[in-house]
Amino acid sequence: MSMTASIRVETRTSSSSGGQHSHDLRVGRQPDYVDGSRSHLNSILVPYLLPQQLSSLCLNRRKVRADRDGAKRQPRSMKRDAAIAIAGIITFGKEAQPHIEKLSVDEQNELFLESAQEIAKKLGTSLDGLSVHRDESAVHAHFQMTGYGLDGSPLSKKIDIKMCSVLQDIGAKPFQKIGISRGERIGDRISRGDDYSKTIHRSVRELHSDLPKELEAAHKKVAEMENRVEKTESKLNQVRDQLAQEQSSKRDLKAKNEALEKDQVKLEKRLKTYEKRLDDRTAELKRLSQIGKSKPQAKTGTLVEMSSKSLFGKESIKSKEQIRYIPAEDIDLWFGGVVEKAKKARDAEKDALERANDAETRVERYEEVIKPLLLNTATTGNTTKNQMTRIAAKADFETYYSVIVQRTPEQVRVPPQKEKSHKQIAAALYRSSRDNFDPKSIQFRVANDQTAEEIIRMAIEDDHVMNVSFQDVRHQVMLQEAAEIAMQKGLMGKKRVIENTVKKPSKALSELQEKPTSVPFG
């Protein structure tokens, strides 16, 4: 290769800039072609800005530009894929490398610095990092520039094929003092008849003089990558198997939920039927209570006594008397009503007792049916049991922290699952509820103390106790006691809460029946 210098530049995002930063400064693991025993010979001519600093500098320059242009809105942040840096490399052809190596370290550094500064000046930006590497097979330099110019415009729009050609001219100019010039332009080489692939790969192929050593390292790297690919495929197959199992679990859970919903609908119909019968029976009892309520009233009449027949066969009135009497039919009606009332009252009492016992059994059965739908749930505290069961029966399934979760705007629920620990269930329920309801207060209804303990511990670590409450009084007291201990020991908002922070409530309290409460701690 001729006596030439080559300058290549490309944009870098925040993430890729971090990798380039580590390579240029030899931070962390380095490629096999780097000779660590010679890394002390490297030079850092311009200190490097970190990716965060580059992003902040780009944002400031954008703001200055927005003020200058009178923009209505100020830029507030940089996008994740924004080009915040321009990374460059200065290399030499095979014939030029011995001439560079003959120079002293100071002479090399002076030429590299002049070249990088001229490139930054041409692009209208600042040089924010420059290092010279002497621990590889050929001396070369890496440099870094801010991705936005001093005028606030992105350099990614300036750097095209024409600009890259100009940068080749400018970057190679300082090395003309020792007889090194820029390489031939690609168009000239193609016009001369060179193969196009050589114009792309020639400088890379001849960058290192000890190609066999690098080739061996490359083979090792390929073998290592093949091994990684094999392991990755194995893990991928495991994930696929796990996903298939979860899909099957989701289908089973959905089928169970649908069956529970049907049972719930049947029980609700039966309850309505019993309620109607009870209303009818109450109305009948009310009607019966009116029968015989008042005694029959006496009537006023005249009692006439007739004399015996006369000679001529005619009767005459002997005497008249005003009297009060009760007609026999009224007495029969009143007595019959009292008897009917007594009989029907006895029958109603017996029937009501039987219905009450049956209704109580049905209610217990209903509570058993809906109980699985109410456990391990989280709401904002304004949802009734019937609403919770209907939501749980119809909600779709999703995977959260490798746990199957049902999540709707009104409710989050973790259905029963095999091989999931209390910690996994608690983490999925708590974290998904925070995502779903935050910053609202969250009320939990959990299946056991272990799940409640994990939720309380996470709430203390997040300093979120004020927005958490439990439906169960027992768990609510556990939350209050744990919060008091955490505040006394200064553990609120700190990770790794000590185990004895969450205590079991007293034995008397543990015997309490579940009572609803919507009042969070504090």
C-alpha positions, 0 to 999 in steps of 0.5 A: 500500500502507498504512503497514505493516511486514512480517516474514518468517522461514524455517529454514535448513540449513548449506548454505542458511545459507551462501548467506544469509550471503554475501548479507547481508554482500555477499560474492561475486557479488550479484544484478543489482538490487544497486547496488554503488556504494551498498553502503558505506551498509549497516550490520552491527548484529550480527556474523554467526556462520558456518554452522559456528559456528551448527551447533556452538552448536545442538549444545551447546544440544541437549547441555544439554537432554539433560543436563537431561532425563536422556537416556541418549545425548548427541547427537554431531553435527548432521544435514546437513539440520538447521535450524541457523538462522532467517533473517528479513527486515524490509520496508515497504509502499510508503507506509511506505518514504519515512518510513523513508528520512527517518530518519537512519542511526542512527535506522533502525538503532535501530528495526531492532535493537529489532525483531530483538531482540524477535523473538529474545526471543519465540522464546527464542533469540539474535540472531546476525546483523543487517544493514541494506541501503541499496544496493537500491531499498528500505531493509530489514533481514536478520537471523539467529538460532540454530535451537535455542532457549536451552532446546535445543528446535528452533525449526522446531517452534515456527514455525507460522502462528500464531507467524508472526502473533505475530512480525508483531505483535512485529516491527512494534511498534517502528515504531509510533513513526513511524506504521507498523504491521503489515499486515492479517492474511491472514484479514481480507483474504480475508474482505474479498474480496481475491484470495488471490494478492494476499495472497501476492504483494503485498509482493513485487511492491511491494517495489521502486519501480523495477520496470522496471529489475528486470524488465529484469535479470530478463529478462537472468537468464532468458536467462542461465539458458536459455543455462545450460540449453542447455549443461547439456543438451548436457553431459547428452547427452555424458554419456549417450553416454559412459554408453552406450559404457561400458555397451557396453564392460561387455557386451564385457568380460563376454563376454570374461570368460565366454569366458576362464572357459570356457577356464580350466575346459577347461584345468583339466579337461585338467590333471586328466586328465593328472595322473590319467594320470601317476598311472596310469603311475607305478603301472604303473612301480611294478608293473613294477619288482617283476617280475624284481626277484628271481632264480628260486630253486633247488629241491632234488630227488633224481636217480635213475639206473635200471639196464637192464631185467632178464631179466624186464623190470623196471628196478632203481635203480642209484644216488640223488643229492641235487641243486639245480635251477631249473625251466625254467618259472621261468627262462622266466617270469623272463626274460620279465618282465625283457624286458617290464620293459625294453620297458615302461620304454622305452615309459613313458619315451617316453610320459612325455616326450611327456606332459610336453612336452604338459602344459608347453604346456598350462600355458603356454597356461593362464598366457596365458589367465589373465594378463589376469585377474590384471593391474591387481588388488588383494587383501589378499595371501591370494588364490591365482591360481585364486581371483583368476581365478574372482573376476574372471570372475564379478564384476559391473562398476561405474564408479569415477572414470569407469573400469570396475572389478570390485569384490568383498569379496576383490578389486578389478580394473580390466579392460583398457580403451581410451582410459584412461591409466595415471593413470586406471587407477591412481587407480581401482584405488588409490582403490577398493581403499582404500575396499574394504579399508582399513585392511587391507594391500593387495597390487597386481599391475599391468601396467606401471611407469607404473601402479605409479609412480602408485600409489606416488605416491598412497600417499606423498601419503596417507601410506599406504605402510606398507599397500601392497605389490606382487606384482612384486619390481621394483615392490616395490623401486620402492615401497621406494626411493620411500618412503625418498626421501619420508621423507628429504625430508619429503614423506610425507603431502603433495600434489604429490609431486615427479616424481623421487621414484619411480625406476626400479630398476636394470637387473639388478633389471629382469631379475628374473622376477616373484616373489610377495611379501606383505611391505609396505615397512617 
